Amino acid sequence: YLLTQTPITLENNKYSKASIVSITDTEYDENTNNILGGVDTHQLEINATIDNPNKEAIEFKINIGEDEYTTIGWNKTDGYYVDRTHTSDGGINFNNYHRKYISGPTDSTTQTFYILSDNGGVEVFCDDYSIPFYVLTLPSVFSTKAELNVSGGVNITKLEVNKINSIYTQIYVVKNSQY
């Protein structure tokens, strides 16, 4: 058996997506109901621009389940980050798996996030694609929810959340092959 993957590119006709959330110019604070409450998938794209004049903490939680989630966010101390502290390791007990990756402080009052989650692979591009992260996660098949949390008032300039197709779609049986 040979498992192949096709890289996701925005211009690829295999990269189809279905809108889950699409909002613009919306005030959001710590008391607002979870705007990502309708998310129910491991395979998603999040594209967000958030105006944050008071430099409030921002966090997207994805692959939320009973006792697990992965956090992507920004705060004044760490800058942008991806945190696997509460992410399942699938019982493998990797060394140094449950940790937080940070960019270091950034001074902008606008935060941008582009997040691709394809089952266990999570690619994150922050600060207009200048700060990248890639982490492998092992979420439960039942951990499919998402949240957006902020510590105070922000303006969501743009938030688009789409369900995407997985790149892991083709399994070929190769007979008499060197693979």
N, C-alpha and C positions, 0 to 999 in steps of 0.2 A: 504494500500500500504506500502511496505517496500523497501526502497532504500538501496542497499548494495554496498559496494565497495571492490575491491581487491587491496591490497597494491602493488605498483609497486616495483618489484625487477628485477635486471638485468638478473637473471637466469630464470625468469618466462616466459613460452611460450606465455602468453598473452601480454607480453611487446614487441610489435613489433614496429619497427621504420623505417622511410624512410629518407635517407640522403637529406639534403637541401644544406649544405655547408660542405666541408671537405678540409682543407688546412693545410700545414705544412711549417715551416721555411720561413715565409713571412714578409718582412718589411712593417710596417704600421705606418702612421702618421696622423696628423690632416687634411692633404690635400688629403688623399686617399679617393676614392669613398667608400661609405658604403658597406662593405663586406657582410652585412646581408640584403641587399636590396631584396633578393629573398624570405625572410621569410614572410609567410602570414597565420599564425595560432596562436591560443591560447595554443595549446598543443605541447610543444617543450622541447627538451633536448639540453642544451649547455654545452660542455665540452671544456674548454680552459686553455692553459698554455701560459703565456705571459712573455717573457724575457724583463725586464724593467730596464736597468742599470742606467738610469737617473731619475728614480722614477717619471715618468710622470703619470698624472691622467688617469684612465681607467674607462669607463662606458659602460655597456650594457643597452640599453633601450628595454623593451619588452612591448607587448600589447599597441603599439602606435596607437593612433587614432587621431581624429580631435583636441581634447583638453586634451588628457590624455596619460600617460605612467607610467611605473614603472621602476626605475633605480636600477641596481645592479652594484657596482663599488668598486674602491680602489683609495685612494689618501694619500699623506703623513700625513695629519692632522687627518683624521678619520680612517685610515686603511680601512678595508673592510666595506661595508655598503649596506643596502637596503633602498631605499627612496620611500615612498608613497606620497610625497608632491603633485605630479601631477597625482595621481591615482584616478580614479572615486570611489566614495563611494556608487554609485547606488541610490543616493538621500536619504540615510538613516541617514546621519549626525551623525556618530559615534563620541563619545568623543575621542580625541587624535588619530584619524585615520590617518590624513595627517601629517605624521612625518617620520623622518629618524632614522634608527637603525644602530648603528656603533659598530665596534669591538674594536676600539682604535688603535693607531698607531702600525704598524708592520714595521720591518726593512728590509725585504727581497727585492731583486731585481728581483724576479720571483713571479708573481701572478698566482694563479690557481683558477678557478671557475668551479663548477658543478651546473647547474641551471636546475630545472624541473619546468615547468609551465603547469599546467593542468587546463585550463579554469581559475578559480579564485584562485586556490591554487598555491603558489609559494614557492618552497623549494630551498634553496641555501646553498651550501657547499663550503667554501673557504679555502685557505691555506692548500692544501692537505687534505681536509675534516676535519680540526681541528676547523674551525669556521663555525657553522651552523646558518641559519636564516630560519624562516617559517613565511610567511605573507599571509593573506587572502586579495584578491583584487576583485573588482567587475567591471571588464572592460566591455565596450560596446561590443556587438557581432561584431561590425565593427572595433574594435581596435586590429588588428592582425599583425602589422608590427614590425620590430626590427631594431636596429642600434648598431654599435660599434663605440664609440668615444674615442679618446685619445688626450692628450694635446701636445704631441710631439712624437718623434720617438721611436717605440718599435719593437720587433720581435715576431711575433706570432709563437711560437714553434709548437702549435697544436690548431686548432679550428675545432670542429665538432658540427654541428647543425643538429638535427634530428626532424622530425615530429613524435610524439608518439601517441599511442592510449590513450584515457581517461580511468582512473580507474573507472569512473562512467558509467558503461555499462549495469548493470543489475537491472531491477526493477521487483520485484516479487509481485504478488497479493496473499496475504495470507488470506484465508477465515477461519473464526472460529478460529482465533489465538489470543493469548494474546498480540501480538505486537501492 
